Amino acid sequence: MNETGLSEEEIRSILSDSKGKDLKYERVLSSMCTYPHKIAVQAHMQFIESNMGDFGLFRGTYNLEKEILGSLGDLLHKADAVGYMTTGGTESNIQAIRSMRNLFLQSPEYQKSVNSNKKTHNKCSRPNLVVPDSAHFSFDKVSDILDVELRKASLDDELKVSVESVKSLIDENTIGLVAIAGSTEFGQVDPIKELSDIAVEKNIFLHVDAAFGGFVLPFMKTSCEFDFDFKLPGVTSIAIDPHKMGLSTIPAGVLLFRDSHQLESLKADTPYLTVSTQYTLTGTRSGAAVAATYAVMNYLGKEGYRKTVSRCMELTDYLLDKLAELDIHPLIKPVMNVVALEVPECDLVRSKLAKEFNWQVSITQNPHGLRLVIMPHVSFEMIDSFVADLKKVLNTL
Ligand SMILES: *Cc1c(COP(=O)(O)O)cnc(C)c1O
């Protein structure tokens, strides 16, 4: 830091240089984020100083958060679901599993086993969590932070989790299951109805990671094919991200619990704030993102999101048709606007697309493929030009 400050003009010039080095979303086919809606940006600016970490000072923003939770609870078939606005899918996943773990450790069964193990001097086994092999990497963080063993269940041919594999991994130290509604790599939806049945039968928690798919599935024409939310009795929590397909500003995630005792298990005392308890992972928390989310959800309504999703799916179909002409095919039939392509030498193709044509795409690990996310900033022209460049790259292999 300099002793004396720079002028506004100097700062603006540095910032616009830096902004110039950021990629424009018009060349990005790898991200699950996009330009926020302009009504969200305006709301964000209007509430820029609002701190939800001390929401007694920001009652108006707090009310907006309550409205958002009510609307999303309603959308996900549990109008009285409880929760809060997180910084995104990662925090939602951490907190959902933390709640499972806390309640598991407090359970009479676990306490009894600890006491009997003390007598026999056996080491207590670690709690474990069963997740699909396709789970987002945030669950590796979950495992590390919460000291929970991660058991990864295998996937079937369509890259959905195998229900048999999930069953085989459950034991008396399993704190719960995770299902994915819109996997990060493939946009696939797990057989959540079956997993819900298992969760009910075994009386364990089931967290649904709908960070991406939560703002897609309810607005798809074929949404009835995919039950993924609180409609299923075994689903105990859901992560859904307004800062992805919800078109809100970053950082906007939402975590919802079926039952208030799950949220209560996250309670911390906050003696010197205007409110005496907190359930959040972070302390200071963006009220701007809350206002932005409220604004865009209420501005667009279900109809607006249906239009957005429908356009993204039209673009996805258009892309697939264009690629089929080049004899390039998806690894699975896309369920939503995430496409994984069977392409030779994916890593080389990816780097050539970036270096020679300034396109950002990503890759999937297993099976290896070229991954594209068709977000609302994508246009038909963008797809035409991308496919032409991909063709050029493939011809040089
Ligand atoms: C994006 C994503 C996450 C992580 O969300 P962040 O907002 O980046 O923390 C978690 N799970 C899934 C399925 C995702 O797509």
The ligand as an SDF file (V2000), in Angstrom:
LIG
                    3D

 15 15  0  0  0  0  0  0  0  0999 V2000
  -21.3060  -25.6710   -8.4340 C   0  0  0  0  0  0  0  0  0  0  0  0
  -21.6000  -26.8490   -7.6210 C   0  0  0  0  0  0  0  0  0  0  0  0
  -21.2230  -26.9120   -6.2780 C   0  0  0  0  0  0  0  0  0  0  0  0
  -20.3750  -25.8620   -5.6270 C   0  0  0  0  0  0  0  0  0  0  0  0
  -21.0030  -24.6530   -5.5660 O   0  0  0  0  0  0  0  0  0  0  0  0
  -20.1890  -23.3000   -5.2840 P   0  0  0  0  0  0  0  0  0  0  0  0
  -21.2370  -22.2730   -5.3960 O   0  0  0  0  0  0  0  0  0  0  0  0
  -19.1280  -23.2220   -6.3430 O   0  0  0  0  0  0  0  0  0  0  0  0
  -19.6030  -23.4130   -3.9170 O   0  0  0  0  0  0  0  0  0  0  0  0
  -21.6210  -28.0180   -5.5470 C   0  0  0  0  0  0  0  0  0  0  0  0
  -22.3280  -29.0010   -6.1210 N   0  0  0  0  0  0  0  0  0  0  0  0
  -22.6970  -28.9810   -7.4120 C   0  0  0  0  0  0  0  0  0  0  0  0
  -23.5090  -30.1140   -7.9780 C   0  0  0  0  0  0  0  0  0  0  0  0
  -22.3340  -27.9090   -8.2160 C   0  0  0  0  0  0  0  0  0  0  0  0
  -22.6870  -27.8970   -9.5110 O   0  0  0  0  0  0  0  0  0  0  0  0
  1  2  1  0
  2  3  1  0
  2 14  2  0
  3  4  1  0
  3 10  2  0
  4  5  1  0
  5  6  1  0
  6  7  2  0
  6  8  1  0
  6  9  1  0
 10 11  1  0
 11 12  2  0
 12 13  1  0
 12 14  1  0
 14 15  1  0
M  END
$$$$
